Amino acid sequence: MKEQTIHHLTVRKELREKIIAAAGELFAKEGIRSITMDDIAASFGISKRTLYEVFTDKETLLMEAIRRDVEQEEAYMREQAARSRNVLEVILKRYQRSIERFHDTNKKFFEDIKKYPRAYELMRNGNNRTTEDAVNFFKEGVCQGYFREDVNFPIVNHLLRAQMDILIESDICKTYPFLDVYESIMFTFLRGISTPKGLEELERFISKYRLSNRS
């Protein structure tokens, strides 16, 4: 009986993780409001009743998908920090990863998430909770000679976060492509905090990045 219970819990946990991953992809691809719990249940070949036994409502499922993304992003950063030569390289790798994810995300996702306050707050908190780590990260870049030592990193990091919030909350992307706005924010920020040594590496990355996007 105990083994059956353990097996049942294991299967339930695996199903839960698969639903979170698949729902996250659906929300990103189609937008949140256009995906129903019926759609998610049908994609797994399970009843809606079974789905509701695992997740009480769509926003709860959405929050779990966001929490999973935040955890994966943190794990990716730790992995890159262990592999990379310097902090600027880590930031640029994260930028490339973000671009790839934004390419795969329907702009409706960012419009729709505002309709789900708990999930929206979780996403913002997930982006902001690593502020202290980010500041320490930038300070390490100062020691490595890539970032300017006369920069108040707590302030500029806060301003960067505010700009990212504006990117999500404002209507600017109705006028300009989302990726163009994101690129302007990131490259302007990095140019402003970089030393000549950092700028040299950054400009090499930008040239290579734009060349690959034209091909």
Stockholm file with secondary structure:
# STOCKHOLM 1.0

chainA/1-215         MKEQTIHHLTVRKELREKIIAAAGELFAKEGIRSITMDDIAASFGISKRTLYEVFTDKETLLMEAIRRDVEQEEAYMREQAARSRNVLEVILKRYQRSIERFHDTNKKFFEDIKKYPRAYELMRNGNNRTTEDAVNFFKEGVCQGYFREDVNFPIVNHLLRAQMDILIESDICKTYPFLDVYESIMFTFLRGISTPKGLEELERFISKYRLSNRS
#=GR chainA/1-215 SS CHHHHHHHHHHHHHHHHHHHHHHHHHHHHHCSTTCCHHHHHHHHTCCHHHHHHHCSSHHHHHHHHHHHHHHHHHHHHHHHHHHCSSHHHHHHHHHHHHHHHHHTSCHHHHHHGGGCHHHHHHHHHHHHTTHHHHHHHHHHHHHHTSBCTTCCHHHHHHHHHHHHHHHHHSSGGGTSCHHHHHHHHHHHHHHHHBCHHHHHHHHHHHHHHHHHHHC
#=GC SS_cons         CHHHHHHHHHHHHHHHHHHHHHHHHHHHHHCSTTCCHHHHHHHHTCCHHHHHHHCSSHHHHHHHHHHHHHHHHHHHHHHHHHHCSSHHHHHHHHHHHHHHHHHTSCHHHHHHGGGCHHHHHHHHHHHHTTHHHHHHHHHHHHHHTSBCTTCCHHHHHHHHHHHHHHHHHSSGGGTSCHHHHHHHHHHHHHHHHBCHHHHHHHHHHHHHHHHHHHC
//
